[in-house]
Amino acid sequence: MKIDIFNHFFPKAYWDKYITGGAAGKDMGKRVQLMPTIADLDARFRVMDEFGAYTQFLTLPAPAIEVLAPPDKSPELAQLANDGLAELCQKYPDRFCGFGASLPMNNPEASVKEIGRAVDQLGARAIQVYTNVGPNALDLPQYSIIFEEAAKRDLTILMHPARGANFPDYLSEEKSQYEIWWTFGWPYETSAAMARMVFSGFFDRWPNLKVVTHHMGGMIPYFEGRVGWGWDALGDRTSDKDYKPILKAMADKGKRPVDFFHNFYADTALFGGQGATECGLKFFGLDKVVFASDVPFEPAPGLYIRETIKVIENLGLTAEQKDIIYRKNAERILGITVK
């Protein structure tokens, strides 16, 4: 059995009300309307049928709810999305083994309430957050109640990158060119969010926090040397702020900055990147890597699933080790059992 832990689908009511009318906007809003399996169940099932013992853990596609609505309206969107995902899981349990709840992150208090509703009433076993809340970093104080609630409930956090073309490649420009904002910007967003979590003490406050970083931890595995030896010198490059107390606090626990990055989980949604998958598996370890495809954001239906499976099959792992990535890690961190 293969559990695809990070893929995306729009429930019909949410799709009809907020996406097809153009509310999703440009960039990713344009992209999501071009995917044949993003809201069409029959098309999704035809793709899934190719892979035999295969099930999906659902999340809502981009754009984030806070992009679509202001704080007084976003809770309503989150409820509609989560109701729709829960209904799909209840109606097709063999196809969809669960879902991660979407949150109105621009309204932290409502997000905590929605976590409670989604978990207690709808059966959610994870929450999805993005690497930012619009212009804000996730480690700002107002969002701590969300992570506190997730930790208290032992919920997995699925962290998705977010950046648009309005984030320029150079300060002299107004927007990004050639979709650099996506190709390189999203891995950077993931890495930056991970770093902010590490250095602001997320894993000190919530040592058992489970954060799955989409696309194998962004840049972190490839930049292990910079993350490691480079951040051992944190503060040496900064003249207006003293970062040395952060290093000392880590050292007092017998840790270096890089050690905290190993607390994250990572998924295999690398679009068939063999070397990148090997690099990520080596960095995070077998017990921290989960199978994911990023369906339906692929050039042709089923391509990313096929290519990701091909990569895993070529890693030189035993059948038991592959089962850990395909199924067991997801079952463990989500608290589910899939037959």
N, C-alpha and C positions, 0 to 999 in steps of 0.2 A: 504493500500500500504506500502511496505517495501523498503526502499532505502539502499542498501548495499554500503556504502560509501568508504570502503577500501578493495578492492579485486584486482586481478591482471590478466592481459592477455597480451600475445605477439601478436601484429599484424603480419600477415604472412610474409611480406617482411622483417621485422626486425628479426623475428624468423629464417627465412631461411638464412639470411646474417650473423647474429652475434651470434646465439645460437647453431644451429645444427652443425655448423662447429667446435665447441669446443672452441670458443673465450671466452665464459663465464668462462672458467677455472674450478677450483676445488671447493670443499665445496658447496656453494649455486649454483655455476654453474652446478655441478653434480645434485643437488636437482631439479633444474627447468626442467631438461630434463626428469625427471621421472614422471611428473604430466600429467595425461591424458587430463585434461581440461584447460591446460595453453595456448594452441595455437590452439586447435581444437574447432571450433565454434559449430559443431553439438553436440559434447560431452558436451560442456558448456550449450547449450540450453536444452539438456535432463535433466541436473541437475536443471536448473532454472525452468523448467516446473513443478517440484514437488511442488513449493512453491507459485503458484497462482499469486496474485498481488505482484510482486516482480521485482525490477529493479536494475541494477548495475551501479555504478559510477566507471569508469575504471581508473586504474593506471598500469604502467609498472611493471613487476616483477623485483626482484633483479637478477643479480647484478646491481649496479649503473652504469650509463653511463660512469662516470669517471674511473671506474674500467676497462672498455673495451677499452678505447681509450685515447690517450694523448690530451692535450688542443687544438692542431691544428686539430684534427680529431673528437673530441667529439661533436662539434656543428652539424656535419652531422648526427651523430647517433640520437641526440635529435630530429632533424627535421624529420627523417624517422619514429621514434617512434610516435611522435605527429601527423604526417600526418596519420599514420595507425590507431591510436586510434580515431581521429576525423572522419575518414571514417567509422569506425564501428558504431559510434554514429549516424552518418547521415543515414547510411543504415538500422540500426536496432534501431530506437528511442524508441520503446517499451521495448526493452531489456536493452539498455544502455542509461541512462539519461544524461550522460556527462562524461568528463574525466579530470584528473589532468595532466598537462603538465610535462614531464620530462625535466631536464635541464642539460647542460654540466657544472656542478658545478666547474670543474677544470679550467674553463674559465669564470670568473664572468661577463665580459663585454658581451660575447656571450650569457650568460644566460639571461641577461636583454633584449637583442634583441629577444631571443627566447620567453620570456614571452610575449613581445609585439606581435610577430607574432602569437603565439598560441592563445592568447586572441582575438586579433583584426581580424585575418583571419580564425581561426579554431574554435573559440567559447569555449576555455578552461575556466573553472570556478575555477580552483585550480592549484597549483603546487605541485609536490612531491619533497621533499628533504630527504636526509638521515641524520642520527645523526652525521655524520662526512663527511669530504671530504678527503677520504684516511686517511693520518695521521693528518689532520688538524681539529680543532674545528670550529663549525659554527659561533662562535662569533669573529673570527679574522676579522680585519678591511676590508680585501679585499672582504668579502662576504656581507658587509652591504648594498651595492647597490642592491643586490638581494632582501633582505627583505624590503628595502625602496620601491622598485618597487611593490612588493606584497602588501604592506600597502597602497600605493598610489592608486592602482587599486582595493583595497578591495577584494583581492583574499585570499581564504583559503589556508593554507599551510598544506599539509599532510606529517607528519614526520615519516619516517620509520627507524627502527633500522638497524645498519650495524656493523658487526664484524665477523671476520673469525678465523679459527683455528690457524692462525699465531700470534694471541694474546694469550700468554700463561697464564695458571692458576697461575703459580708461576714463580718468576724471575729466578730461576735456570733452568727452562725448555725452550725449543724453541717453543713449540706449545701447544695448549689446548688439553686436553684428553676428551674422552667420550662425545663429542659435548657440553661440558660445555660452550664453546664460544657462543653457540646458546641459550641453555636453560636458563642460568643465565646471560650470557653476553649481550644478546639483551635487557632485561629489564634494566640492568645497563646502557647500552649505551643511552637508552631513558632518563633515570633519569639524567645522567650526562649532556646530551645536554640541558635538561630543566633547570638544575641548572645554566649552563653557560649562558643561555639566561636571566635568572632572575637576576643573580648577575652582568652581564655586562650591564644591563639596557635596554633590548629589549622593555619592556613594558613602560618604561619612554619615549623612542624615538618614539615608535609606540603603543600607549595605546590601540588601537582597533585591534591589530594584532590577527589573528585567526589561531592558530596552533592546529591541531588535532594530538594528540599523539597516535600512533598505540599501540594496546594491553593495553588500559586503563591506560596510563600514567606510564608504567613500574613499578617501585618499589615505586613510590611516595605515592599512597594512603595507602599502607600497612605500610610505614615508616612515617606516619603523625607526630608521636611524635618526631622523630629525625629531620624531616624537620621543625617542629614547634619549640618546646622548645630547641631542639639541636642547630638549626641555629640561635636562638636568642642570643647564645653565640659565634657567628662567630668571629674568631680571637683569642679566648682564647687558642686554640690548636696550634697556628701558631706563631713561633718565628722570622721568617725572612721576614714577610710582615704584614702591618697594615691594617686589614680589617674593623676596627671600623668605618671609615668614610662611608662605605657602609651602615652599620646598622643605622648610624645617619641620612643619607639621606633618608632612608626608614621611619625612625621614624618621621622625619620632615613632611612627608606626611601622618602620622598617620597609617603607615603600618609596618608589620613584614615580614620577608622573606616568610613565608608560605602563606601569602595573595597573593603574586604574582603567586604562583603555581596554585591558583584557576582560573587564567586567561586562562589556557590551556583548550582545549577540549580533550576528550578521547573517544575511540571507544570500542565496546563490543567484539572485537576479542580476546577472552580469552579461546577459545577451550572448551567451556562448563564449565568453572570454576564458579560455583554458588557463593561461598563465595567471590572470588576475584571481581566478578561483583558487588556484594552488597557493598563491601568495596569501589570500585571505584565510584559507584553512590553516595554514601554518601559523598565522598571527593569532587568530581567535581560538583555535583548537577544535577538535572534533565535537566536543560537547556544547559548543557555542555557535555552531553553524546549522541553519535550517534551510530546507528546500523552498524556493520561491521562484516564480517565473516572470512576474510583472505583467501577466495577461491583463488587458488586451492590447497593451501598447507595443505592438509588433508589426513589422511590415506585411506579414501574411499570417492568417489565423493558425495558431498552433506552433509557429516557428520558434518562439522563445522557450516553450516547454520542451520541444524536441532538442533544441540546442543545449539547454541546461542539463537535461538528462544525459545527453551525449558527453558533456564535460564531466559530470559526476562519474559516469561509467568508465571514463578514461583517467581517473585519479589514482588507479592502482590500489583501491581499497578492497577489503574483504566484504562479503555479503552482509555481515553483521555491521560493519562500519558504515556501509551505504545506507542500511536501514536506520541507523542513528540519525543520519542527515535527512533522509526521506520522510521519516515518520516519528521516531522515538523522541527526538528533542522537542518537536512541536507538541506532542502529546504531554510531555513533562511540563513545559513552561505554560501551556494553555490549560492544563488540568482537564484534558479530554482523553477519551479512548476511541480509536477508530479501528474497525475491523475490516 
